[in-house]
Amino acid sequence: MRKVQSVELKSKSLVTRIPFEIRATRIALEEIADLSVVAGEAEVKLEWKSSENLFIEGYTIYRQSDSEQSRQYPINDRQHSFIDTQVEEEKTYTYQVGVRFHTGVELKSKLFNATVRPVIGATVLLQSYPNPFNPETWIPYELEREAEVRIQIYNTNGQLVRQLEIGLQSRGRYINRQKAAYWDGKTEQGEKVASGIYFYQLQAGAYTAIKKMVILK
């Protein structure tokens, strides 16, 4: 907005009129545009659209989780991405990005949740737990890539005791009791198996592996 004003300077002999110009510039305070928060393997990447707003001083990344206090990571106005590597695998973090202006004002984005993916080098079958067990056990495994998963349980005579059709599973770590395969110690017919040694086999795509477990009653 532009407006020309004049100032009257009175004297005994004359009146002097000096024209001058007043300029007012509107400061646009805008939130971050096109913010994306992507969880990767052992990292979380934040990206947003660059801005030509000359009044932006910089940005602040805010991070928090259930088990830690809020953290802040200040960055300058020329940086439009941030990679957080100080994270734990399979842990969920909440992020928020604030844009700081030279006026002292800060506008914060909405909250974003990101669960860090584990670093998996290969598909692997892990030892069941508890082992020995009675009457139930969990069978953990890791998948390097998406695959149809099946677990077959055999007795020492090589007879199939139980087959667990897990189905299509994405790349990931299936270790805790919420994700690992579960066996209740029963046959396909629902009968409890006898004490002894059993073998469990994981089939995940082209991958196959067998491990031993023991049930004690």
Protein Blocks (a to p, Z undefined) as FASTA:
>chain_A
ZZddddddddfkbccddddddddddddddddehiacdddehiacddddddfbfkbnbdcd
ddddfkbccddddddfkbccdcdfbbcehiacddddddddfkopacdddddddddddddf
bdcddddddddddfbdcdddddfbdcddddddddfkopafbdcdebjcdedddfblmlmc
cdehiafkopacdeddddddddehjbccdddddddZZ
